[in-house]
Amino acid sequence: MGDVLIMNEIDATANRLGIDLLQVDLDSIQLPPGEDLGIISDDEDVYEDDDQEVESGFGNIIVVDNLPVVPKEKFEKLEGVIRKIYSQIGVIKEDGLWMPVDPETQKSLGYCFIEYNTPQ
């Protein structure tokens, strides 16, 4: 990998060679495939994070938002409707539906997590 130059060095080199950097069309510069000339991409860390997500094992879980907020008596009915709709996508694990509850009101919070047997 090549040395990374600081901007002052780049300006000095351009001036020595008689190049006006303001006139250079940077979009026209083509690098060989796979060559970065020692310049680290701004989005390399994004690609690394994507790999971590797959490795963490959450590829088979979805979050369903904007569900109705219901009291404890209606949990079973709401769960049945959710299972009927989302089982069309794939096989939901036996204990794969979790609806968080507000500890004060004992009502659902309007969202749930569904875990499928496979990420597909």
PyMOL commands that set and color helices and strands:
alter all, ss='L'
color gray80, all
select helices_A, chain A and resi 7-17+21-23+26-28+44-56+72-86
alter helices_A, ss='H'
color red, helices_A
select strands_A, chain A and resi 61-64+92-98+112-116
alter strands_A, ss='S'
color yellow, strands_A
deselect
rebuild
show_as cartoon
